[in-house]
Amino acid sequence: MTATAPDSASLQRHIVVLVYPDVMAIDVCGPMEVFAMANFYANCSLYRLSIAAVTSDPVKTSIGFCIVPNYALADLEGPIDTLLVAGGHGHVAAFRDRALTDWLREAAPRARRHGSICTGAFPLAASGLLDGKRATTHWNFASSLAREFPSTRLEVDSIFVRDGETYTSAGMSAGIDLALAMIEEDHGRTLALRVARSLVVFLKRPGGQSQFSTHLQAQFSSVPAIRKAQEWVLSHFSEDISVNKLAARVGMSERSFRRVFVNELRETPREYVERIRLEEAKRQLEDTDLAAQAVAKRCGFGTVYSLRRAFVRHLGVTPQWYRARFQNKSDAG
């Protein structure tokens, strides 16, 4: 099934992204490009795209160039389908800007849906729009959001969260995930998948999936030997890896290596290796049709039994269940 064009211009969905000084350009341009690509592949204007700010003056982004808003907030007329608040280094000043938050408080409930990208959750929360609602933001700012707005039910371990008509996303790239999810919600999987392929991104990292993938969560050690070991594991996880082999590779005794590794990363080398392997196994189950035995071998587990044991221990589900729930069937192969 392919996406169908709106019957008239009145059915075009108006997407408005709210910006402020020191906004992050990717938080604005990333999601907007996703919606623009949907227009391109649908060969019609499914979405009308606008940028708004408190005034119509150019808004400086965190990387130096300026964005010229289509509208000042006071001049924004007509129905808004989707209202999103971008994130950026200026989020603190933004959530303390009464003109911005007062407008949000009034305008957002009139939109079909509203939400935030990354630290855009702060102005959204300051407007009272996250009171009592489940929400997320970038993990590095989660404690600040919880402290400033304790009535928000924060779910920091999520890529994006939907609570009713309110949508919030985690880091910068999660804004792209959110936009793809909205396109799928509006016009179906076929169009969303085509946009994702064009942008060379996954269509769907499940909304409940952790924003802390193993590679993001690795937290490379400042100790050169431990960092070297971590980097080697990331590119050799399919091989037979023992603690002794890792220690020898970085020129340390096994006992010293294990002690320093645990002190640095709060997990043993064996636990670290298993986490890396598990993350890769999850990816292959999601994105390929490889048999479980092949996945086990490619990821260094060796046998299906070892793969299954790791899945049950860490995720509480079998590899078969995980694939049935999360496989991107149109991409597999």
C-alpha contacts under 8 A as a table, 3 or more apart, distances in Angstrom:
res1	aa1	res2	aa2	distance
1	M	190	T	6.70
2	T	188	G	7.83
2	T	190	T	6.10
2	T	191	L	6.59
3	A	42	A	6.40
3	A	187	H	5.53
3	A	188	G	6.74
3	A	190	T	7.31
3	A	191	L	6.08
4	T	42	A	7.32
4	T	187	H	7.57
5	A	42	A	7.06
5	A	44	C	6.33
5	A	45	S	7.77
5	A	46	L	6.62
6	P	9	A	6.99
6	P	11	L	5.51
6	P	12	Q	6.43
6	P	46	L	6.73
7	D	11	L	6.76
8	S	11	L	5.63
8	S	12	Q	7.30
9	A	12	Q	5.26
12	Q	45	S	6.74
12	Q	46	L	5.28
12	Q	47	Y	5.58
12	Q	48	R	6.56
13	R	46	L	6.27
13	R	47	Y	4.78
13	R	48	R	6.01
13	R	80	I	7.48
13	R	81	D	5.41
13	R	82	T	7.54
14	H	47	Y	5.78
14	H	48	R	4.68
14	H	49	L	6.11
14	H	50	S	7.50
14	H	79	P	7.36
14	H	80	I	5.25
14	H	81	D	5.03
14	H	82	T	6.42
15	I	47	Y	6.57
15	I	48	R	5.97
15	I	49	L	5.01
15	I	50	S	6.19
15	I	80	I	6.62
15	I	81	D	6.03
15	I	82	T	4.82
15	I	83	L	6.11
15	I	84	L	7.76
16	V	49	L	6.18
16	V	50	S	4.84
16	V	51	I	5.57
16	V	52	A	6.72
16	V	80	I	6.98
16	V	82	T	6.22
16	V	83	L	4.94
16	V	84	L	6.24
17	V	28	V	6.81
17	V	50	S	6.46
17	V	51	I	4.94
17	V	52	A	6.20
17	V	83	L	6.00
17	V	84	L	4.78
17	V	85	V	5.70
17	V	86	A	6.51
18	L	51	I	5.99
18	L	52	A	4.94
18	L	53	A	5.69
18	L	83	L	7.43
18	L	84	L	6.14
18	L	85	V	4.77
18	L	86	A	6.07
19	V	23	V	6.20
19	V	28	V	7.70
19	V	51	I	7.05
19	V	52	A	6.24
19	V	53	A	5.29
19	V	59	V	7.51
19	V	85	V	6.66
19	V	86	A	5.89
20	Y	23	V	5.64
20	Y	53	A	6.11
20	Y	54	V	7.51
20	Y	59	V	6.26
20	Y	60	K	7.88
20	Y	90	G	7.00
20	Y	91	H	7.97
20	Y	94	A	6.57
21	P	59	V	5.37
21	P	60	K	5.32
21	P	61	T	6.25
21	P	62	S	7.94
21	P	90	G	5.87
21	P	94	A	7.98
22	D	59	V	7.67
22	D	60	K	5.78
22	D	61	T	4.52
22	D	62	S	4.51
22	D	88	G	5.94
22	D	89	H	5.49
22	D	90	G	4.67
22	D	91	H	7.93
23	V	27	D	7.64
23	V	60	K	7.30
23	V	61	T	4.92
23	V	62	S	5.74
23	V	86	A	6.80
23	V	87	G	5.87
23	V	88	G	4.07
23	V	89	H	6.16
23	V	90	G	5.89
23	V	91	H	7.47
24	M	27	D	5.40
24	M	28	V	6.89
24	M	61	T	5.70
24	M	62	S	5.30
24	M	63	I	7.39
24	M	86	A	7.40
24	M	87	G	6.08
24	M	88	G	4.47
24	M	89	H	7.03
25	A	28	V	5.26
25	A	29	C	5.93
25	A	30	G	7.98
25	A	61	T	5.89
25	A	62	S	6.94
25	A	63	I	7.30
26	I	29	C	5.01
26	I	30	G	5.06
26	I	172	M	6.67
27	D	30	G	5.76
27	D	31	P	6.84
27	D	86	A	5.43
27	D	87	G	6.00
27	D	88	G	7.56
27	D	117	I	6.34
27	D	118	C	7.57
27	D	172	M	5.66
27	D	173	S	7.82
27	D	175	G	6.53
28	V	31	P	6.29
28	V	32	M	6.35
28	V	86	A	5.92
29	C	32	M	5.06
29	C	33	E	5.84
30	G	33	E	5.38
30	G	34	V	6.55
30	G	173	S	7.52
30	G	175	G	6.92
30	G	176	I	5.85
31	P	34	V	5.07
31	P	35	F	6.54
31	P	175	G	5.70
31	P	176	I	4.92
31	P	178	L	7.71
31	P	179	A	5.45
32	M	35	F	5.23
32	M	36	A	6.10
32	M	49	L	7.09
33	E	36	A	4.83
33	E	37	M	5.94
34	V	37	M	5.18
34	V	38	A	6.43
34	V	176	I	6.75
34	V	179	A	6.35
34	V	180	L	6.78
34	V	195	V	6.89
34	V	199	L	7.98
35	F	38	A	5.06
35	F	39	N	6.54
35	F	47	Y	6.59
35	F	49	L	7.92
35	F	179	A	6.92
35	F	180	L	7.97
35	F	183	I	7.38
36	A	39	N	5.08
36	A	40	F	6.39
36	A	47	Y	7.29
36	A	49	L	7.77
37	M	40	F	4.89
37	M	41	Y	6.23
37	M	195	V	6.08
38	A	41	Y	5.31
38	A	42	A	5.95
38	A	46	L	7.33
38	A	183	I	7.55
38	A	191	L	6.87
38	A	192	A	7.38
38	A	195	V	6.12
39	N	42	A	5.21
39	N	43	N	5.92
39	N	44	C	5.44
39	N	45	S	5.07
39	N	46	L	5.51
39	N	47	Y	6.53
40	F	43	N	5.10
40	F	44	C	6.78
40	F	45	S	7.87
41	Y	44	C	7.91
41	Y	191	L	7.42
41	Y	194	R	7.65
41	Y	195	V	7.46
42	A	45	S	7.71
42	A	46	L	7.45
42	A	191	L	7.45
45	S	48	R	6.63
50	S	69	P	7.61
50	S	70	N	5.89
50	S	71	Y	7.60
51	I	68	V	7.97
51	I	69	P	4.97
51	I	70	N	5.31
51	I	71	Y	6.59
52	A	55	T	7.95
52	A	56	S	7.57
52	A	69	P	5.06
52	A	70	N	5.89
52	A	71	Y	4.79
52	A	72	A	5.64
52	A	73	L	6.10
52	A	76	L	7.74
53	A	56	S	6.41
53	A	59	V	7.93
53	A	69	P	6.17
53	A	71	Y	6.66
53	A	72	A	5.22
53	A	73	L	5.80
54	V	72	A	5.35
54	V	73	L	5.23
54	V	74	A	7.64
54	V	99	A	6.97
54	V	100	L	6.15
55	T	71	Y	7.44
55	T	72	A	4.37
55	T	73	L	6.65
56	S	68	V	6.96
56	S	69	P	5.55
56	S	70	N	7.07
56	S	71	Y	5.73
56	S	72	A	4.60
57	D	68	V	6.54
57	D	69	P	7.12
58	P	66	C	5.66
58	P	67	I	5.45
58	P	68	V	4.38
58	P	69	P	6.61
59	V	66	C	5.11
59	V	67	I	5.10
59	V	68	V	6.23
59	V	69	P	7.48
60	K	64	G	6.09
60	K	65	F	5.84
60	K	66	C	4.21
60	K	67	I	6.39
61	T	64	G	5.38
61	T	65	F	5.76
61	T	66	C	5.69
61	T	67	I	7.07
62	S	65	F	7.85
62	S	88	G	7.12
62	S	89	H	6.85
69	P	72	A	6.98
71	Y	74	A	7.96
71	Y	75	D	6.02
71	Y	76	L	5.81
72	A	75	D	5.33
72	A	76	L	6.47
73	L	76	L	5.34
73	L	103	W	7.38
79	P	110	R	7.77
79	P	111	A	6.90
80	I	83	L	6.66
80	I	110	R	7.50
80	I	111	A	5.06
80	I	112	R	7.21
81	D	111	A	5.12
81	D	112	R	4.99
81	D	113	R	6.44
82	T	111	A	6.00
82	T	112	R	6.13
82	T	113	R	5.05
82	T	114	H	5.45
82	T	115	G	7.95
83	L	108	A	6.61
83	L	111	A	6.66
83	L	113	R	6.55
83	L	114	H	4.54
83	L	115	G	6.36
84	L	114	H	5.62
84	L	115	G	4.80
84	L	116	S	5.04
84	L	117	I	7.09
85	V	115	G	6.34
85	V	116	S	4.55
85	V	117	I	6.21
85	V	120	G	4.95
85	V	121	A	7.32
85	V	123	P	7.53
85	V	124	L	7.18
86	A	116	S	5.98
86	A	117	I	5.05
86	A	118	C	7.06
86	A	119	T	7.24
86	A	120	G	4.81
87	G	90	G	7.84
87	G	91	H	6.37
87	G	116	S	7.35
87	G	117	I	5.48
87	G	118	C	5.06
87	G	119	T	4.29
87	G	120	G	4.01
87	G	121	A	7.48
87	G	172	M	7.90
88	G	91	H	5.61
88	G	118	C	7.68
88	G	119	T	6.17
88	G	120	G	7.16
89	H	92	V	7.53
90	G	93	A	5.61
90	G	94	A	6.15
91	H	94	A	4.82
91	H	95	F	6.10
91	H	119	T	6.26
91	H	120	G	6.54
91	H	122	F	6.50
91	H	123	P	6.95
92	V	95	F	5.45
92	V	96	R	6.52
92	V	122	F	7.36
93	A	96	R	5.20
93	A	97	D	6.25
94	A	97	D	5.09
94	A	100	L	7.09
94	A	101	T	7.99
94	A	123	P	6.13
95	F	98	R	7.68
95	F	100	L	7.61
95	F	101	T	6.56
95	F	122	F	5.79
95	F	123	P	4.04
95	F	124	L	7.65
95	F	126	A	5.70
95	F	127	S	7.94
96	R	101	T	7.64
96	R	123	P	7.69
96	R	126	A	7.62
97	D	100	L	5.43
97	D	101	T	6.28
98	R	101	T	5.12
98	R	102	D	5.62
99	A	102	D	5.40
99	A	103	W	6.18
100	L	103	W	5.33
100	L	104	L	6.22
100	L	123	P	7.90
101	T	104	L	4.94
101	T	105	R	6.06
101	T	123	P	6.27
101	T	124	L	7.42
101	T	126	A	6.50
101	T	127	S	4.94
102	D	105	R	5.15
102	D	106	E	6.41
102	D	127	S	6.57
103	W	106	E	5.21
103	W	107	A	5.90
104	L	107	A	5.14
104	L	108	A	5.43
104	L	124	L	7.31
104	L	127	S	6.22
105	R	108	A	6.03
105	R	109	P	7.31
105	R	127	S	5.03
105	R	128	G	6.81
105	R	129	L	6.89
106	E	109	P	6.70
106	E	110	R	7.60
107	A	110	R	5.48
107	A	111	A	6.85
108	A	111	A	5.34
108	A	113	R	7.49
108	A	114	H	5.95
109	P	112	R	7.55
109	P	113	R	7.69
109	P	114	H	7.70
111	A	114	H	6.54
112	R	165	E	6.86
113	R	165	E	4.66
113	R	166	T	5.99
113	R	167	Y	7.48
114	H	165	E	6.37
114	H	166	T	5.22
114	H	167	Y	6.19
115	G	121	A	7.54
115	G	124	L	7.33
115	G	166	T	5.29
115	G	167	Y	4.34
115	G	168	T	5.17
116	S	119	T	7.43
116	S	120	G	4.84
116	S	121	A	5.21
116	S	124	L	6.99
116	S	167	Y	6.53
116	S	168	T	4.82
116	S	169	S	6.25
117	I	120	G	5.20
117	I	121	A	6.78
117	I	137	T	7.49
117	I	168	T	6.20
117	I	169	S	5.09
117	I	170	A	6.62
117	I	171	G	7.23
117	I	172	M	6.87
117	I	174	A	7.41
117	I	175	G	5.33
118	C	121	A	6.47
118	C	137	T	4.96
118	C	138	H	5.26
118	C	168	T	7.58
118	C	169	S	5.65
118	C	170	A	4.76
118	C	171	G	4.81
118	C	172	M	5.85
118	C	174	A	7.62
118	C	175	G	7.27
119	T	122	F	5.78
119	T	137	T	5.92
119	T	138	H	6.50
119	T	141	F	7.34
119	T	170	A	7.90
120	G	123	P	5.87
120	G	124	L	6.54
120	G	137	T	8.00
121	A	124	L	4.95
121	A	125	A	5.92
121	A	136	T	7.57
121	A	137	T	6.30
121	A	168	T	6.73
122	F	125	A	5.10
122	F	126	A	6.08
122	F	145	L	6.66
123	P	126	A	4.93
123	P	127	S	6.22
124	L	127	S	5.27
124	L	128	G	6.83
124	L	129	L	5.67
124	L	130	L	6.61
125	A	128	G	5.14
125	A	129	L	5.46
125	A	130	L	4.87
125	A	131	D	6.91
125	A	149	F	6.66
125	A	152	T	7.49
126	A	129	L	7.46
126	A	149	F	7.50
127	S	130	L	7.89
128	G	131	D	5.43
129	L	166	T	7.95
130	L	133	K	5.04
130	L	134	R	7.36
130	L	135	A	7.12
130	L	151	S	7.61
130	L	152	T	5.53
130	L	166	T	7.91
131	D	149	F	7.97
131	D	151	S	5.19
131	D	152	T	5.21
131	D	153	R	7.99
132	G	151	S	5.35
132	G	152	T	5.25
132	G	153	R	6.12
133	K	151	S	7.81
133	K	152	T	5.57
133	K	153	R	5.52
133	K	163	D	6.41
134	R	152	T	6.44
134	R	153	R	4.54
134	R	154	L	5.77
134	R	155	E	6.61
134	R	161	V	6.95
134	R	162	R	7.45
134	R	163	D	5.91
135	A	152	T	6.83
135	A	153	R	6.14
135	A	154	L	5.07
135	A	155	E	5.79
135	A	156	V	7.85
135	A	160	F	7.79
135	A	161	V	5.64
135	A	162	R	7.34
135	A	163	D	7.41
135	A	167	Y	7.41
135	A	168	T	5.67
135	A	169	S	7.84
136	T	142	A	7.62
136	T	154	L	5.56
136	T	155	E	5.12
136	T	156	V	5.17
136	T	157	D	7.75
136	T	158	S	6.60
136	T	159	I	7.60
136	T	160	F	6.45
136	T	161	V	6.29
136	T	168	T	5.69
136	T	169	S	5.87
136	T	170	A	5.81
137	T	141	F	6.91
137	T	142	A	6.15
137	T	156	V	6.40
137	T	168	T	6.86
137	T	169	S	5.77
137	T	170	A	4.17
137	T	171	G	6.70
138	H	141	F	5.60
138	H	142	A	6.29
138	H	156	V	7.31
138	H	169	S	7.72
138	H	170	A	4.40
138	H	171	G	4.66
139	W	142	A	5.09
139	W	156	V	5.84
139	W	157	D	7.63
139	W	170	A	7.11
139	W	171	G	7.60
140	N	143	S	7.50
141	F	144	S	5.32
141	F	145	L	6.30
142	A	145	L	5.13
142	A	146	A	6.14
142	A	154	L	7.63
142	A	156	V	6.37
143	S	146	A	5.07
143	S	147	R	6.10
144	S	147	R	5.07
144	S	148	E	6.05
145	L	148	E	5.19
145	L	149	F	5.75
145	L	150	P	7.64
146	A	149	F	5.31
146	A	150	P	5.03
146	A	151	S	7.99
146	A	152	T	6.95
146	A	154	L	6.87
147	R	150	P	5.75
149	F	152	T	5.89
150	P	153	R	7.62
155	E	158	S	6.13
155	E	161	V	7.83
156	V	170	A	7.72
156	V	211	Q	7.98
157	D	208	G	7.80
157	D	209	Q	7.41
157	D	210	S	4.85
157	D	211	Q	5.73
157	D	212	F	7.02
158	S	161	V	6.71
158	S	169	S	7.90
158	S	170	A	6.99
158	S	207	G	6.33
158	S	208	G	5.24
158	S	209	Q	5.64
158	S	210	S	4.87
158	S	211	Q	5.37
159	I	169	S	5.81
159	I	170	A	5.19
159	I	171	G	7.60
159	I	174	A	5.92
159	I	177	D	7.87
159	I	205	R	7.72
159	I	206	P	7.72
159	I	207	G	5.55
159	I	208	G	6.69
159	I	209	Q	6.35
159	I	210	S	6.26
159	I	211	Q	4.96
160	F	167	Y	7.15
160	F	168	T	5.54
160	F	169	S	3.99
160	F	170	A	5.89
160	F	174	A	6.85
160	F	177	D	7.81
160	F	178	L	6.54
160	F	207	G	5.21
160	F	208	G	7.24
161	V	167	Y	5.73
161	V	168	T	5.38
161	V	169	S	6.35
161	V	207	G	6.34
161	V	208	G	7.44
162	R	165	E	7.15
162	R	166	T	5.76
162	R	167	Y	4.49
162	R	168	T	6.60
163	D	166	T	5.22
163	D	167	Y	6.43
164	G	167	Y	7.89
169	S	174	A	5.69
169	S	175	G	5.95
169	S	178	L	6.57
170	A	174	A	5.50
170	A	175	G	7.33
170	A	211	Q	7.25
171	G	174	A	5.23
171	G	175	G	7.11
172	M	175	G	5.69
172	M	176	I	7.73
173	S	176	I	5.38
173	S	177	D	6.84
174	A	177	D	4.80
174	A	178	L	6.11
175	G	178	L	4.98
175	G	179	A	6.20
176	I	179	A	5.10
176	I	180	L	6.20
177	D	180	L	5.22
177	D	181	A	6.21
177	D	203	L	7.36
177	D	204	K	6.74
177	D	205	R	7.26
178	L	181	A	5.06
178	L	182	M	6.26
179	A	182	M	5.04
179	A	183	I	6.29
180	L	183	I	5.09
180	L	184	E	6.21
180	L	192	A	5.83
180	L	195	V	7.79
180	L	196	A	7.25
180	L	203	L	6.74
180	L	204	K	7.74
181	A	184	E	5.08
181	A	185	E	6.10
181	A	192	A	7.54
181	A	204	K	7.39
182	M	185	E	4.91
182	M	186	D	6.07
183	I	186	D	5.01
183	I	187	H	5.71
183	I	188	G	6.90
183	I	189	R	8.00
183	I	191	L	7.50
183	I	192	A	5.71
184	E	187	H	5.37
184	E	188	G	4.32
184	E	189	R	4.90
184	E	190	T	7.79
184	E	191	L	7.06
184	E	192	A	5.14
185	E	188	G	5.96
185	E	189	R	7.90
187	H	191	L	6.71
187	H	192	A	7.65
188	G	191	L	6.10
188	G	192	A	6.59
189	R	192	A	5.03
189	R	193	L	5.81
190	T	193	L	5.23
190	T	194	R	6.26
191	L	194	R	5.08
191	L	195	V	6.29
192	A	195	V	5.18
192	A	196	A	6.16
192	A	203	L	6.86
193	L	196	A	5.00
193	L	197	R	6.12
193	L	203	L	5.60
194	R	197	R	5.21
194	R	198	S	6.23
195	V	198	S	5.10
195	V	199	L	6.25
196	A	199	L	5.16
196	A	200	V	5.97
196	A	201	V	5.23
196	A	202	F	6.01
196	A	203	L	5.13
197	R	200	V	4.83
197	R	201	V	6.19
197	R	202	F	7.33
197	R	203	L	7.55
198	S	201	V	7.85
202	F	205	R	6.82
203	L	328	N	7.90
204	K	207	G	7.88
204	K	328	N	7.67
205	R	209	Q	6.58
206	P	209	Q	5.12
206	P	326	F	7.34
210	S	213	S	6.46
212	F	215	H	7.87
212	F	216	L	5.72
212	F	217	Q	5.27
213	S	216	L	5.22
213	S	217	Q	5.84
213	S	279	E	7.27
214	T	217	Q	4.90
214	T	218	A	5.76
214	T	275	R	6.74
214	T	276	I	6.12
214	T	279	E	6.14
215	H	218	A	5.22
215	H	276	I	7.59
216	L	219	Q	7.17
219	Q	265	L	7.81
220	F	227	R	5.60
220	F	230	Q	7.07
221	S	224	P	7.19
221	S	226	I	6.05
221	S	227	R	5.04
221	S	264	E	6.39
221	S	265	L	7.28
222	S	226	I	7.74
222	S	227	R	6.71
223	V	226	I	5.48
223	V	227	R	6.13
224	P	227	R	5.10
224	P	228	K	6.01
225	A	228	K	5.09
225	A	229	A	6.31
225	A	250	V	5.48
225	A	251	G	7.83
226	I	229	A	5.06
226	I	230	Q	6.23
226	I	250	V	7.70
226	I	257	F	7.79
226	I	260	V	7.73
226	I	261	F	6.30
227	R	230	Q	5.01
227	R	231	E	6.16
228	K	231	E	5.22
228	K	232	W	6.20
228	K	250	V	6.95
229	A	232	W	5.13
229	A	233	V	6.24
229	A	246	L	6.25
229	A	247	A	7.95
229	A	249	R	7.50
229	A	250	V	6.64
230	Q	233	V	5.18
230	Q	234	L	6.40
231	E	234	L	5.23
231	E	235	S	6.81
232	W	235	S	5.49
232	W	236	H	6.07
233	V	236	H	5.03
233	V	237	F	5.26
233	V	273	V	6.77
233	V	276	I	7.85
234	L	237	F	5.96
234	L	276	I	6.85
236	H	239	E	5.67
237	F	240	D	7.75
237	F	241	I	7.38
237	F	273	V	7.01
237	F	276	I	7.12
237	F	277	R	6.17
237	F	299	C	6.27
237	F	300	G	5.86
238	S	277	R	7.65
238	S	297	K	6.98
238	S	298	R	5.46
238	S	299	C	4.71
238	S	300	G	3.82
238	S	301	F	7.61
239	E	300	G	5.79
240	D	300	G	6.91
241	I	245	K	6.49
241	I	246	L	7.10
241	I	273	V	7.94
242	S	245	K	5.13
242	S	246	L	6.36
242	S	270	R	7.62
243	V	246	L	5.15
243	V	247	A	6.08
243	V	254	E	6.65
243	V	258	R	7.51
243	V	269	P	6.44
243	V	270	R	7.01
244	N	247	A	5.12
244	N	248	A	6.12
244	N	253	S	7.87
244	N	254	E	5.39
245	K	248	A	5.18
245	K	249	R	6.14
246	L	249	R	5.07
246	L	250	V	6.57
247	A	250	V	5.46
247	A	251	G	6.12
247	A	252	M	5.06
247	A	253	S	5.94
247	A	254	E	5.27
247	A	257	F	5.67
247	A	258	R	7.97
248	A	251	G	4.96
248	A	252	M	5.87
248	A	253	S	6.91
248	A	254	E	7.49
249	R	252	M	7.82
252	M	256	S	6.46
252	M	257	F	5.77
253	S	256	S	5.34
253	S	257	F	5.97
254	E	257	F	5.12
254	E	258	R	6.07
255	R	258	R	5.34
255	R	259	R	6.28
256	S	259	R	5.13
256	S	260	V	6.11
257	F	260	V	5.34
257	F	261	F	5.90
258	R	261	F	5.12
258	R	262	V	6.16
258	R	268	T	6.79
258	R	269	P	6.79
259	R	262	V	5.41
259	R	263	N	6.22
260	V	263	N	5.04
260	V	264	E	6.06
261	F	264	E	5.20
261	F	265	L	5.96
261	F	266	R	7.56
261	F	267	E	7.38
261	F	268	T	6.65
261	F	269	P	6.71
262	V	265	L	5.31
262	V	266	R	4.75
262	V	267	E	5.04
262	V	268	T	5.30
262	V	269	P	7.48
263	N	266	R	5.72
263	N	267	E	7.98
265	L	268	T	7.79
267	E	271	E	6.09
267	E	272	Y	6.54
268	T	271	E	5.16
268	T	272	Y	6.29
269	P	272	Y	5.05
269	P	273	V	6.20
270	R	273	V	5.21
270	R	274	E	6.26
271	E	274	E	5.15
271	E	275	R	6.25
272	Y	275	R	5.17
272	Y	276	I	6.44
273	V	276	I	5.24
273	V	277	R	6.26
274	E	277	R	5.05
274	E	278	L	5.97
274	E	310	A	7.79
275	R	278	L	5.06
275	R	279	E	6.22
276	I	279	E	5.30
276	I	280	E	6.47
277	R	280	E	5.24
277	R	281	A	6.13
277	R	299	C	5.28
277	R	300	G	6.56
277	R	301	F	7.44
278	L	281	A	4.98
278	L	282	K	6.16
278	L	299	C	7.55
278	L	310	A	7.25
278	L	311	F	7.36
279	E	282	K	5.16
279	E	283	R	6.38
280	E	283	R	5.05
280	E	284	Q	6.26
280	E	299	C	6.41
281	A	284	Q	5.14
281	A	285	L	6.12
281	A	295	V	6.21
281	A	296	A	7.23
281	A	299	C	6.00
282	K	285	L	5.17
282	K	286	E	6.16
282	K	322	Y	7.84
283	R	286	E	5.10
283	R	287	D	6.05
284	Q	287	D	5.16
284	Q	288	T	5.39
284	Q	290	L	7.53
284	Q	295	V	6.76
285	L	288	T	5.82
285	L	289	D	7.09
285	L	290	L	7.39
285	L	295	V	7.50
285	L	319	P	7.55
285	L	322	Y	7.55
285	L	323	R	5.33
285	L	327	Q	6.37
286	E	323	R	5.89
286	E	326	F	5.69
286	E	327	Q	3.86
286	E	328	N	5.70
286	E	332	A	7.51
287	D	327	Q	6.09
287	D	328	N	5.77
287	D	329	K	7.46
287	D	331	D	6.06
287	D	332	A	4.86
287	D	333	G	7.47
288	T	327	Q	7.83
288	T	331	D	7.29
288	T	332	A	4.14
288	T	333	G	4.96
289	D	332	A	5.55
289	D	333	G	5.23
290	L	294	A	6.06
290	L	295	V	6.32
290	L	333	G	7.64
291	A	294	A	5.29
291	A	295	V	6.39
292	A	295	V	5.02
292	A	296	A	6.05
292	A	304	V	6.19
292	A	319	P	7.63
293	Q	296	A	5.04
293	Q	297	K	6.25
293	Q	302	G	7.86
293	Q	303	T	6.23
293	Q	304	V	5.25
294	A	297	K	5.12
294	A	298	R	6.07
295	V	298	R	5.14
295	V	299	C	6.04
296	A	299	C	5.37
296	A	300	G	6.21
296	A	301	F	4.88
296	A	302	G	5.38
296	A	303	T	5.64
296	A	304	V	5.75
296	A	306	S	7.72
296	A	307	L	5.71
297	K	300	G	5.30
297	K	301	F	5.84
297	K	302	G	4.63
297	K	303	T	6.64
298	R	301	F	7.73
298	R	302	G	7.95
299	C	302	G	7.76
301	F	304	V	7.55
301	F	306	S	5.74
301	F	307	L	5.65
302	G	306	S	6.93
302	G	307	L	7.74
303	T	306	S	5.32
303	T	307	L	6.39
304	V	307	L	4.97
304	V	308	R	6.00
305	Y	308	R	5.13
305	Y	309	R	6.10
306	S	309	R	5.08
306	S	310	A	6.26
307	L	310	A	5.29
307	L	311	F	6.34
307	L	319	P	7.50
308	R	311	F	5.14
308	R	312	V	6.17
308	R	318	T	5.68
308	R	319	P	6.00
309	R	312	V	5.27
309	R	313	R	6.03
309	R	318	T	7.98
310	A	313	R	5.13
310	A	314	H	6.06
311	F	314	H	5.41
311	F	315	L	5.34
311	F	316	G	6.48
311	F	317	V	6.00
311	F	318	T	5.68
311	F	319	P	6.27
312	V	315	L	5.45
312	V	316	G	4.22
312	V	317	V	4.86
312	V	318	T	5.64
313	R	316	G	5.84
317	V	321	W	6.25
317	V	322	Y	6.62
318	T	321	W	5.23
318	T	322	Y	6.27
319	P	322	Y	5.01
319	P	323	R	6.15
320	Q	323	R	5.25
320	Q	324	A	6.20
321	W	324	A	5.15
321	W	325	R	6.23
322	Y	325	R	5.25
322	Y	326	F	6.00
322	Y	327	Q	7.77
323	R	326	F	5.29
323	R	327	Q	5.01
324	A	327	Q	6.13
327	Q	332	A	7.51
328	N	331	D	5.48
328	N	332	A	6.19
329	K	332	A	5.13
